[in-house]
Amino acid sequence: MTGEKKSALQTIEDKRELITGIADKIWEFAELSLQEFKSAETYCEALEKEGFEVERGTCNIETAFAASYGKGRPYIGILAEYDALSGLSQEAGLTERREIHAGGNGHGCGHNILGAGAFAAALGIKAYLEQNDISGTVILYGCPGEEGGAAKAFMARDGLWKKLDAALTWHPEDVNEVATGSSNSCIQTQYKFTGIASHAAGAPEMGRSALDAVELMNIGVQFLREHMSDKARIHYAITDAGGCSPNVVQPKASVLYMVRSNHVAEAVELQKRVDKIAEGAALMTETTYEKKFIDGLADTVSNFALERVLYKNFKELGVPQYTDEENAFADALAETYDHSAVPGVAAENDEEAKEQVEKMQKEYGHAMNAFLTPLYQKDAFKAGSTDVGDVSWLTPTAQIHVAAWPNGCPGHSWQNVSCDRTEIGHKAAIHAGKVLAATAIDLFEDTSLLDEARAEFEKRTKDGFVCPIPADAVPVIPD
């Protein structure tokens, strides 16, 4: 490792208290998607103090921001998230379920440390650019609403990511690895039906049931499931059943639909078929309906060239190390769920890699996965969705996972929330920041790496980006 890189990474270590302090503040705020006002402002104020030029309200999204430092190309983007989840309030550092606020919010996906790790990376990259006076710009993007709002996708619709030479990010997980593979695209739409209220016994002929329309729509979609691709998925939730009086013909009802597919172009076409079913349900019941677009996001495009640079730096920097006390806590927390999984994309897709990971798990002997899994660079697929996918359609994009939770810890769980404000979570954020910063420095120093990444990107995206978001849509949350 060069002296210049060591110096930049030391800056992250020197600012550890600032970074982890912000992580803990965001954990306390626990603000939901598109409502992260205190969280976003905390970052903006800290970035301004650190010498970044900060733009608030990026792409007309109130809780988004872009903080830049440097001059000229290459432009390297670092992606931060900071939204929480509802119903996951949890005291930190406990191995039992105990809410702080009944029914309150919590960072069950670890976005308080995700944002802090991205912030750490930006600080390290800034230090490198400042100390070496070279051409290059780092931009830390504050991306709200990943859990429901898909800010990155709206930014993609507006073309924001096209100017970048590369984008890097990370996510807390139960494993240390370079992530790869595609994910599901996803479109969320709310259908609000309006009918006519009437006495269900005395004058049923006068009523037009919005709830009937919702139920008929669900039946129509049920039959559609036979006639879509194997990797496509459609989910729904009735968000308003019209009331609790069965002797009233329900005059209003609404349902929220989520359409998923491995390819965003297919999801867009499948969404059109769901829209036709909603129209048919309204015709059958003589009701009307309003369609409210919530969000849409694309599948993820891998970039093996960038992943190799990430892996080189991850391997050189190693993984977070834990004290006996931290291991004991993780071991106890793991006893609250089934922790028998063999983690990582490599183990999921390659039998030899799985054997290697199992061996490393056994050798370490604790619930934390304190090792780096093998680099996997073949086709892989995750059924979940992320708006990082939209970024990856417009610029070469890659990400890592850093262990912040014990092995097999359920996603979106109180166990995650408990870990996120411990030294285990802090170590993940600091380490992620170092790996991302070191990788960005390599890209600044050897732009042929960016040329290789760009060539791969152009090949993978040759069919073009199909944006799932209508031109007139704005980020919203469901009613």
FENKAHU-V884663 format. One record per pair of residues at least 24 apart in sequence whose C-alpha atoms are under 7 Angstrom apart, sorted by sequence separation. I is the first residue (numbers start at 1). J is the second residue. D is the distance in Angstrom with one decimal. If there is no record, write none. Layout:
((I/J/D) (I/J/D))
//
This chain:
((40/64/6.9) (84/108/6.8) (234/258/5.6) (235/259/6.6) (404/428/5.5) (234/259/4.6) (403/428/6.2) (37/63/5.7) (233/259/6.0) (234/260/6.1) (402/428/5.8) (36/63/5.9) (84/111/6.8) (233/260/4.8) (83/111/6.2) (232/260/5.4) (233/261/6.3) (346/374/6.4) (34/63/6.3) (82/111/4.7) (232/261/4.1) (346/375/6.9) (81/111/5.6) (82/112/5.3) (211/241/6.1) (231/261/6.0) (232/262/6.6) (346/376/5.1) (402/432/6.4) (211/242/6.6) (231/262/6.1) (349/380/7.0) (81/114/6.2) (82/115/5.7) (334/367/6.5) (80/114/6.4) (81/115/5.0) (264/298/5.1) (369/403/6.7) (80/115/4.4) (264/299/6.0) (331/366/6.2) (263/299/5.9) (331/367/5.1) (262/299/6.1) (330/367/6.0) (368/405/6.9) (369/406/7.0) (80/118/5.5) (330/368/6.4) (368/406/4.6) (369/407/6.3) (79/118/6.4) (211/250/6.0) (214/253/6.8) (327/366/6.4) (367/406/5.1) (368/407/5.7) (78/118/6.2) (209/249/5.4) (210/250/5.8) (214/254/6.7) (367/407/5.4) (208/249/6.8) (209/250/5.1) (210/251/5.3) (211/252/6.7) (214/255/6.6) (327/368/6.9) (207/249/5.8) (209/251/5.7) (210/252/4.9) (211/253/5.3) (39/82/6.8) (208/251/6.9) (210/253/5.3) (201/247/6.7) (36/83/6.3) (200/247/4.8) (199/247/6.1) (200/248/5.0) (199/248/5.2) (200/249/5.4) (321/370/6.6) (33/83/5.2) (198/248/5.8) (199/249/6.3) (320/370/6.6) (32/83/5.2) (33/84/6.8) (118/169/6.8) (197/248/6.5) (198/249/5.2) (319/370/6.3) (31/83/5.7) (32/84/4.9) (197/249/5.1) (319/371/6.1) (30/83/6.8) (31/84/5.4) (32/85/5.9) (197/250/5.7) (221/274/6.7) (319/372/6.6) (30/84/5.1) (197/251/4.7) (196/251/4.7) (26/82/7.0) (114/170/6.8) (195/251/4.3) (221/277/7.0) (69/126/6.4) (114/171/5.8) (194/251/5.6) (195/252/6.0) (220/277/6.1) (396/453/6.2) (114/172/6.5) (194/252/4.7) (396/454/6.2) (70/129/6.6) (193/252/5.7) (194/253/6.9) (193/253/5.4) (217/277/5.9) (75/136/6.1) (76/137/6.3) (77/138/5.9) (78/139/6.2) (79/140/6.1) (80/141/5.9) (81/142/6.2) (83/144/6.2) (192/253/6.0) (193/254/5.9) (217/278/5.6) (396/457/5.7) (73/135/6.0) (74/136/4.8) (75/137/4.9) (76/138/5.0) (77/139/4.8) (78/140/4.8) (79/141/5.1) (80/142/5.0) (81/143/5.1) (82/144/6.4) (83/145/6.0) (110/172/6.0) (192/254/4.2) (72/135/5.4) (73/136/4.6) (74/137/6.2) (75/138/6.0) (76/139/6.3) (77/140/5.9) (78/141/6.1) (79/142/6.6) (80/143/5.7) (81/144/5.8) (83/146/6.9) (191/254/5.4) (192/255/6.7) (71/135/5.7) (72/136/5.1) (73/137/6.2) (77/141/6.9) (79/143/6.8) (83/147/7.0) (190/254/7.0) (191/255/5.4) (217/281/5.3) (311/375/6.9) (71/136/5.4) (72/137/6.1) (81/146/7.0) (190/255/5.8) (191/256/6.3) (216/281/5.6) (70/136/5.7) (71/137/5.4) (190/256/4.3) (341/407/7.0) (70/137/4.2) (189/256/5.8) (190/257/6.1) (341/408/5.5) (69/137/5.6) (70/138/6.4) (189/257/5.3) (213/281/5.0) (339/407/5.7) (340/408/6.7) (393/461/6.5) (68/137/6.8) (69/138/5.5) (188/257/5.6) (189/258/6.6) (213/282/5.8) (339/408/4.6) (68/138/5.6) (69/139/6.6) (188/258/4.4) (338/408/7.0) (339/409/6.7) (68/139/4.2) (187/258/5.5) (188/259/6.5) (67/139/5.4) (68/140/6.4) (186/258/6.6) (187/259/5.1) (213/285/5.9) (334/406/6.1) (393/465/6.1) (66/139/6.4) (67/140/5.1) (186/259/5.5) (187/260/6.5) (212/285/7.0) (304/377/6.4) (66/140/5.7) (67/141/6.5) (186/260/4.4) (30/105/5.7) (66/141/4.5) (185/260/5.4) (186/261/6.7) (30/106/5.3) (65/141/5.8) (66/142/6.1) (184/260/6.0) (185/261/5.3) (209/285/6.7) (330/406/5.6) (30/107/6.2) (65/142/4.8) (184/261/5.2) (185/262/5.8) (208/285/6.3) (210/287/6.4) (64/142/5.1) (184/262/4.4) (185/263/6.1) (208/286/6.4) (64/143/5.5) (183/262/6.2) (184/263/6.8) (185/264/5.1) (208/287/6.3) (27/107/6.3) (64/144/5.9) (63/144/6.2) (186/267/6.9) (185/267/6.7) (27/112/5.4) (26/112/5.3) (77/164/6.5) (76/164/6.0) (300/388/6.9) (301/389/6.5) (23/112/5.1) (75/164/5.0) (76/165/5.9) (77/166/6.3) (78/167/5.8) (79/168/6.5) (297/386/7.0) (298/387/6.6) (300/389/3.8) (23/113/5.3) (75/165/5.3) (76/166/5.2) (77/167/4.5) (78/168/5.1) (79/169/5.2) (297/387/5.3) (299/389/5.0) (74/165/5.9) (75/166/7.0) (76/167/5.8) (77/168/6.3) (78/169/5.7) (298/389/5.2) (301/392/5.4) (307/398/6.0) (195/287/4.8) (297/389/7.0) (298/390/5.1) (300/392/6.1) (301/393/6.4) (306/398/6.1) (23/116/5.4) (194/287/5.7) (195/288/6.7) (297/390/6.1) (303/396/6.3) (22/116/6.6) (193/287/6.6) (194/288/5.3) (303/397/6.3) (193/288/5.7) (194/289/6.0) (303/398/6.2) (20/116/6.9) (59/155/6.2) (193/289/4.2) (302/398/6.9) (19/116/5.8) (192/289/5.3) (193/290/6.5) (191/289/6.5) (192/290/5.1) (326/424/6.9) (191/290/5.8) (192/291/6.5) (191/291/4.8) (19/120/6.3) (190/291/5.9) (191/292/6.3) (189/291/6.9) (190/292/5.0) (189/292/5.7) (190/293/6.4) (189/293/4.6) (190/294/6.9) (188/293/6.5) (189/294/5.3) (188/294/5.3) (188/295/5.3) (320/427/6.2) (12/120/5.9) (187/295/5.8) (188/296/6.1) (320/428/6.7) (187/296/4.0) (34/144/5.8) (186/296/5.4) (187/297/6.4) (12/123/6.5) (33/144/6.3) (34/145/5.0) (186/297/5.3) (320/431/6.7) (12/124/5.6) (33/145/3.9) (185/297/5.4) (186/298/6.5) (11/124/5.8) (33/146/6.8) (185/298/4.2) (33/147/6.1) (185/299/4.3) (9/124/5.6) (33/148/5.8) (34/149/6.6) (184/299/5.0) (8/124/4.9) (11/127/6.9) (33/149/6.3) (183/299/4.9) (8/125/6.6) (182/299/6.1) (183/300/5.3) (182/300/4.6) (8/127/5.3) (182/301/5.9) (8/128/5.1) (182/302/6.7) (181/302/5.6) (314/435/5.6) (180/302/5.8) (313/435/5.9) (4/128/6.8) (310/435/6.9) (313/438/6.4) (313/439/6.3) (178/307/6.4) (310/439/5.6) (309/439/6.1) (178/310/6.8) (178/311/6.1) (153/296/6.9) (153/297/5.5) (149/294/6.9) (150/295/6.0) (149/295/5.6) (150/296/6.8) (150/297/6.7) (305/452/6.4) (306/453/6.0) (305/453/5.1) (303/453/6.6) (303/456/6.7) (303/457/6.6) (177/344/6.9) (175/343/6.2) (175/344/6.3) (297/468/6.2) (296/468/5.3) (296/469/5.7) (295/469/6.8) (293/473/6.9) (295/475/6.9) (294/475/6.9) (294/476/5.8) (294/477/6.2) (294/478/6.5) (175/369/5.8) (174/369/6.8) (176/371/6.5) (177/372/5.8) (176/372/5.0) (177/373/5.5) (176/373/6.3) (178/375/6.6) (181/379/5.9) (182/380/6.2) (183/381/5.6) (184/382/7.0) (181/380/4.3) (182/381/4.9) (183/382/4.8) (184/383/5.5) (186/385/6.5) (180/380/6.9) (181/381/5.2) (182/382/6.4) (183/383/5.7) (184/384/5.7) (185/385/5.9) (268/468/6.1) (183/384/6.0) (184/385/5.0) (265/466/5.7) (183/385/5.7) (264/466/6.5) (264/468/6.9) (179/399/5.7) (178/399/6.4) (179/400/5.1) (178/400/4.3) (179/401/6.4) (177/400/5.8) (178/401/6.2) (177/401/5.3) (176/401/5.4) (177/402/6.7) (175/401/6.4) (176/402/4.4) (175/402/5.8) (176/403/5.3) (167/395/6.9) (173/401/5.7) (175/403/4.5) (166/395/5.8) (167/396/6.3) (168/397/5.8) (169/398/6.7) (170/399/4.9) (171/400/6.6) (172/401/5.7) (173/402/5.7) (174/403/4.5) (161/391/6.1) (165/395/6.5) (166/396/4.9) (167/397/4.7) (168/398/5.3) (169/399/4.7) (170/400/4.6) (171/401/5.1) (172/402/5.3) (173/403/5.0) (174/404/5.9) (164/395/6.3) (165/396/7.0) (166/397/5.8) (167/398/6.7) (168/399/5.6) (169/400/6.8) (170/401/5.6) (171/402/6.7) (172/403/6.1) (173/404/5.7) (174/405/4.9) (162/394/5.2) (172/404/5.5) (173/405/6.3) (174/406/5.5) (161/394/5.8) (162/395/5.9) (174/407/5.1) (153/387/5.7) (156/390/6.0) (161/395/6.3) (174/408/6.4) (152/387/5.6) (156/391/6.3) (174/409/6.6) (152/388/6.7) (95/332/6.4) (150/387/5.7) (153/390/5.3) (95/333/4.9) (152/390/6.7) (152/391/6.7) (146/387/6.7) (170/432/6.8) (168/436/6.8) (187/468/7.0) (165/450/6.9) (190/478/7.0) (109/411/6.5) (108/411/7.0) (109/412/5.2) (108/412/4.2) (108/413/5.2) (108/414/6.2) (110/416/6.8) (109/416/6.9) (110/417/7.0) (113/420/6.8) (108/416/5.2) (136/444/6.6) (108/417/4.9) (107/417/5.3) (110/420/6.0) (120/430/6.5) (157/467/6.3) (106/417/6.1) (113/425/6.7) (117/429/4.1) (121/433/4.0) (125/437/5.4) (157/469/6.9) (116/429/6.1) (117/430/5.7) (120/433/4.8) (121/434/6.0) (124/437/5.7) (114/429/6.5) (117/432/5.6) (118/433/5.8) (121/436/5.7) (122/437/6.9) (113/429/5.4) (117/433/4.6) (121/437/4.7) (125/441/6.8) (97/414/6.8) (90/414/6.0) (94/418/6.0) (88/413/6.9) (92/417/6.8) (93/418/5.0) (88/414/5.7) (92/418/4.2) (93/419/6.0) (149/475/5.7) (90/417/6.2) (91/418/6.1) (92/419/6.6) (149/476/6.3) (90/418/6.3) (93/421/6.9) (149/477/6.5) (92/421/5.7) (93/422/6.0) (148/477/6.9) (92/422/7.0) (76/440/7.0) (74/444/6.7) (24/421/6.1) (20/426/5.8) (9/434/5.9) (5/438/6.5))
//
